[in-house]
Amino acid sequence: MGEIIFESASAYIESCTTLEARITAIDAIIDQLFTASAKAAESGHLDEYWFDDGHIKIRSKYRSVTEMTNSIAGFQRLRDMYANRKGGRMMRLKDVSNFTDRC
C-alpha cells in the first residue's frame, strides 16, 4: 500500500472510522506538533510542518510558533471531546457529612 497524503490534519482525522482511531491520530499529531514547535522555537523559523508516520503524510503551514501552540491547544480540546464521547464524564458527589473534621 502506498502513502496517503492529506492537505490538512482535519482530513486525516475525518478519515478515521472509530473514536479510538481518531484519538490515536490526534495524539500522534500533537506529539509531532510539540517536536516541530520545539525546533521552530530553537531556530526562530518555521515555514512548513510535515507529519509523516510512514503511511500518512500531512502538510500544514504555520506563520509562527504562537500559531502552532494555539493549534496544539485546539487539538488537545478536540481530543478531550472525543475521549468524553467515548467514555463519558463522571462526577462523584459526596454528602456533607464526609467533610466533617475527625481530628
MODELLER restraints for C-alpha pairs under 7 A, 6 or more apart:
rsr = mdl.restraints
at = mdl.atoms
rsr.add(forms.Gaussian(group=physical.xy_distance, feature=features.Distance(at['CA:3:A'], at['CA:55:A']), mean=4.77, stdev=0.5))
rsr.add(forms.Gaussian(group=physical.xy_distance, feature=features.Distance(at['CA:3:A'], at['CA:56:A']), mean=5.71, stdev=0.5))
rsr.add(forms.Gaussian(group=physical.xy_distance, feature=features.Distance(at['CA:4:A'], at['CA:55:A']), mean=6.31, stdev=0.5))
rsr.add(forms.Gaussian(group=physical.xy_distance, feature=features.Distance(at['CA:4:A'], at['CA:56:A']), mean=4.98, stdev=0.5))
rsr.add(forms.Gaussian(group=physical.xy_distance, feature=features.Distance(at['CA:4:A'], at['CA:57:A']), mean=6.21, stdev=0.5))
rsr.add(forms.Gaussian(group=physical.xy_distance, feature=features.Distance(at['CA:5:A'], at['CA:56:A']), mean=5.91, stdev=0.5))
rsr.add(forms.Gaussian(group=physical.xy_distance, feature=features.Distance(at['CA:5:A'], at['CA:57:A']), mean=4.63, stdev=0.5))
rsr.add(forms.Gaussian(group=physical.xy_distance, feature=features.Distance(at['CA:5:A'], at['CA:58:A']), mean=5.90, stdev=0.5))
rsr.add(forms.Gaussian(group=physical.xy_distance, feature=features.Distance(at['CA:6:A'], at['CA:12:A']), mean=6.21, stdev=0.5))
rsr.add(forms.Gaussian(group=physical.xy_distance, feature=features.Distance(at['CA:6:A'], at['CA:57:A']), mean=6.06, stdev=0.5))
rsr.add(forms.Gaussian(group=physical.xy_distance, feature=features.Distance(at['CA:6:A'], at['CA:58:A']), mean=4.83, stdev=0.5))
rsr.add(forms.Gaussian(group=physical.xy_distance, feature=features.Distance(at['CA:6:A'], at['CA:59:A']), mean=6.77, stdev=0.5))
rsr.add(forms.Gaussian(group=physical.xy_distance, feature=features.Distance(at['CA:7:A'], at['CA:58:A']), mean=5.73, stdev=0.5))
rsr.add(forms.Gaussian(group=physical.xy_distance, feature=features.Distance(at['CA:7:A'], at['CA:59:A']), mean=5.38, stdev=0.5))
rsr.add(forms.Gaussian(group=physical.xy_distance, feature=features.Distance(at['CA:7:A'], at['CA:60:A']), mean=6.88, stdev=0.5))
rsr.add(forms.Gaussian(group=physical.xy_distance, feature=features.Distance(at['CA:8:A'], at['CA:58:A']), mean=5.89, stdev=0.5))
rsr.add(forms.Gaussian(group=physical.xy_distance, feature=features.Distance(at['CA:8:A'], at['CA:59:A']), mean=6.22, stdev=0.5))
rsr.add(forms.Gaussian(group=physical.xy_distance, feature=features.Distance(at['CA:8:A'], at['CA:60:A']), mean=6.18, stdev=0.5))
rsr.add(forms.Gaussian(group=physical.xy_distance, feature=features.Distance(at['CA:9:A'], at['CA:58:A']), mean=6.24, stdev=0.5))
rsr.add(forms.Gaussian(group=physical.xy_distance, feature=features.Distance(at['CA:13:A'], at['CA:22:A']), mean=5.61, stdev=0.5))
rsr.add(forms.Gaussian(group=physical.xy_distance, feature=features.Distance(at['CA:13:A'], at['CA:25:A']), mean=6.38, stdev=0.5))
rsr.add(forms.Gaussian(group=physical.xy_distance, feature=features.Distance(at['CA:16:A'], at['CA:22:A']), mean=5.57, stdev=0.5))
rsr.add(forms.Gaussian(group=physical.xy_distance, feature=features.Distance(at['CA:19:A'], at['CA:82:A']), mean=6.45, stdev=0.5))
rsr.add(forms.Gaussian(group=physical.xy_distance, feature=features.Distance(at['CA:19:A'], at['CA:86:A']), mean=6.62, stdev=0.5))
rsr.add(forms.Gaussian(group=physical.xy_distance, feature=features.Distance(at['CA:23:A'], at['CA:79:A']), mean=5.83, stdev=0.5))
rsr.add(forms.Gaussian(group=physical.xy_distance, feature=features.Distance(at['CA:23:A'], at['CA:82:A']), mean=6.64, stdev=0.5))
rsr.add(forms.Gaussian(group=physical.xy_distance, feature=features.Distance(at['CA:26:A'], at['CA:75:A']), mean=6.63, stdev=0.5))
rsr.add(forms.Gaussian(group=physical.xy_distance, feature=features.Distance(at['CA:26:A'], at['CA:79:A']), mean=6.35, stdev=0.5))
rsr.add(forms.Gaussian(group=physical.xy_distance, feature=features.Distance(at['CA:30:A'], at['CA:72:A']), mean=5.95, stdev=0.5))
rsr.add(forms.Gaussian(group=physical.xy_distance, feature=features.Distance(at['CA:30:A'], at['CA:75:A']), mean=6.80, stdev=0.5))
rsr.add(forms.Gaussian(group=physical.xy_distance, feature=features.Distance(at['CA:32:A'], at['CA:51:A']), mean=6.52, stdev=0.5))
rsr.add(forms.Gaussian(group=physical.xy_distance, feature=features.Distance(at['CA:33:A'], at['CA:72:A']), mean=6.70, stdev=0.5))
rsr.add(forms.Gaussian(group=physical.xy_distance, feature=features.Distance(at['CA:36:A'], at['CA:49:A']), mean=6.97, stdev=0.5))
rsr.add(forms.Gaussian(group=physical.xy_distance, feature=features.Distance(at['CA:37:A'], at['CA:65:A']), mean=6.00, stdev=0.5))
rsr.add(forms.Gaussian(group=physical.xy_distance, feature=features.Distance(at['CA:37:A'], at['CA:68:A']), mean=6.54, stdev=0.5))
rsr.add(forms.Gaussian(group=physical.xy_distance, feature=features.Distance(at['CA:40:A'], at['CA:46:A']), mean=5.34, stdev=0.5))
rsr.add(forms.Gaussian(group=physical.xy_distance, feature=features.Distance(at['CA:40:A'], at['CA:65:A']), mean=6.48, stdev=0.5))
rsr.add(forms.Gaussian(group=physical.xy_distance, feature=features.Distance(at['CA:41:A'], at['CA:65:A']), mean=6.46, stdev=0.5))
rsr.add(forms.Gaussian(group=physical.xy_distance, feature=features.Distance(at['CA:46:A'], at['CA:62:A']), mean=6.95, stdev=0.5))
rsr.add(forms.Gaussian(group=physical.xy_distance, feature=features.Distance(at['CA:46:A'], at['CA:63:A']), mean=6.94, stdev=0.5))
rsr.add(forms.Gaussian(group=physical.xy_distance, feature=features.Distance(at['CA:46:A'], at['CA:64:A']), mean=6.66, stdev=0.5))
rsr.add(forms.Gaussian(group=physical.xy_distance, feature=features.Distance(at['CA:47:A'], at['CA:61:A']), mean=6.31, stdev=0.5))
rsr.add(forms.Gaussian(group=physical.xy_distance, feature=features.Distance(at['CA:47:A'], at['CA:62:A']), mean=6.54, stdev=0.5))
rsr.add(forms.Gaussian(group=physical.xy_distance, feature=features.Distance(at['CA:47:A'], at['CA:63:A']), mean=6.91, stdev=0.5))
rsr.add(forms.Gaussian(group=physical.xy_distance, feature=features.Distance(at['CA:48:A'], at['CA:60:A']), mean=5.97, stdev=0.5))
rsr.add(forms.Gaussian(group=physical.xy_distance, feature=features.Distance(at['CA:48:A'], at['CA:61:A']), mean=4.51, stdev=0.5))
rsr.add(forms.Gaussian(group=physical.xy_distance, feature=features.Distance(at['CA:48:A'], at['CA:62:A']), mean=6.37, stdev=0.5))
rsr.add(forms.Gaussian(group=physical.xy_distance, feature=features.Distance(at['CA:49:A'], at['CA:59:A']), mean=5.92, stdev=0.5))
rsr.add(forms.Gaussian(group=physical.xy_distance, feature=features.Distance(at['CA:49:A'], at['CA:60:A']), mean=5.25, stdev=0.5))
rsr.add(forms.Gaussian(group=physical.xy_distance, feature=features.Distance(at['CA:49:A'], at['CA:61:A']), mean=5.93, stdev=0.5))
rsr.add(forms.Gaussian(group=physical.xy_distance, feature=features.Distance(at['CA:50:A'], at['CA:57:A']), mean=6.78, stdev=0.5))
rsr.add(forms.Gaussian(group=physical.xy_distance, feature=features.Distance(at['CA:50:A'], at['CA:58:A']), mean=5.60, stdev=0.5))
rsr.add(forms.Gaussian(group=physical.xy_distance, feature=features.Distance(at['CA:50:A'], at['CA:59:A']), mean=4.79, stdev=0.5))
rsr.add(forms.Gaussian(group=physical.xy_distance, feature=features.Distance(at['CA:50:A'], at['CA:60:A']), mean=6.54, stdev=0.5))
rsr.add(forms.Gaussian(group=physical.xy_distance, feature=features.Distance(at['CA:51:A'], at['CA:57:A']), mean=5.41, stdev=0.5))
rsr.add(forms.Gaussian(group=physical.xy_distance, feature=features.Distance(at['CA:51:A'], at['CA:58:A']), mean=5.00, stdev=0.5))
rsr.add(forms.Gaussian(group=physical.xy_distance, feature=features.Distance(at['CA:51:A'], at['CA:59:A']), mean=6.66, stdev=0.5))
rsr.add(forms.Gaussian(group=physical.xy_distance, feature=features.Distance(at['CA:52:A'], at['CA:58:A']), mean=6.69, stdev=0.5))
rsr.add(forms.Gaussian(group=physical.xy_distance, feature=features.Distance(at['CA:62:A'], at['CA:68:A']), mean=6.26, stdev=0.5))
